Amino acid sequence: MVEVAQAGATLRRLGGGTAYLGEDPGLASLYDVAVLSLMWSVLNGFLHGAALLGKVGVDATRFAPIAEHSIRTIAERFRTGSPRDAGRVP
């Protein structure tokens, strides 16, 4: 039988970081959808860009560092919040 402490350590290694999001169980699910939406948008954007560049002979591996830089630049903006937070979006 697996001990609880050992199981917890294994789950942390497999699941990466976790965050307590409050008592509302629906909020965790909503965060999950929000993160998946972001993840798939980024992945599909990269694949679309790679396909466009591939048509003119540019390998996705040549595009990847430029895409990574752009993603990091955009991710830095996340920390400043959203215009919606300041009431500037309808």
Secondary structure, 3 states (H helix, E strand, C coil): CCCHHHHHHHHHHHHCCCCCCCCCHHHHHHHHHHHHHHHHHHHHHHHHHHHHHHCCCCCHHHHHHHHHHHHHHHHHHHCCCCHHHHCCCC
